[in-house]
Structure formats: C-alpha cells, structure tokens
C-alpha cells in the first residue's frame, strides 16, 4: 500500500510540477526548514549555503519538483535514499523550503 500511495502522490506531483509557481503556506515552508536543518544541512549547508560536497539547492530548478522528490526518496549519486526516514508529506515540506525559502 505504501508503494501505491507513493506512486499516486508522485503522479500528482508530476502534474503539479508543470505549474509556473507553487504557493506554500508559511507553516509548510517553516516545517521544511526544520526538516532541512535536521536532515540535510550536514551535506547541503546551513540554510542551503556553502554546501561542502553536495548540490547547491538554492539553484535547484523550481520546475523540477518530481526530480527533487525522486532524488530525496531514492537517492542520487552520493546521496542516500531517504524513503525509510522521511514521509512523503515531509518531502513535500522540504520542497516548499527548497523552492521558496532562504533564496537571498
């Protein structure tokens, strides 16, 4: 059932990722910031600044939501998969943060 839910959410994500811009509630961006600090900052830098050995997420394309979710859930190159750690709602909150937060 977990696999079906993931596929369904990923399908909806692919449709919504074609939208020009997404609006996120401030609480969702804040939750994403908290998750990022807890799980991602070690590699991607505090507040997405000065990553030592990972992609600079401030430059991640805003129209690549499905790519972001796939990379987080399944891993990519040196990044491990997080599907056993993060729920899909948490990955969505991370996307809200990465695509909108700490851009300056």
Buried (B, 14 or more C-beta within 10 A) or exposed (E): EEEEEBEEBBEEBEEEBEEEEBEBEEEBBBBBBBBBEEBBBEBBBEBBEEBEEBBEBBEBEBBBBBEBBBBBBEEEEEBEBBBEEBEBEBBBBBBBBBBBBBEE
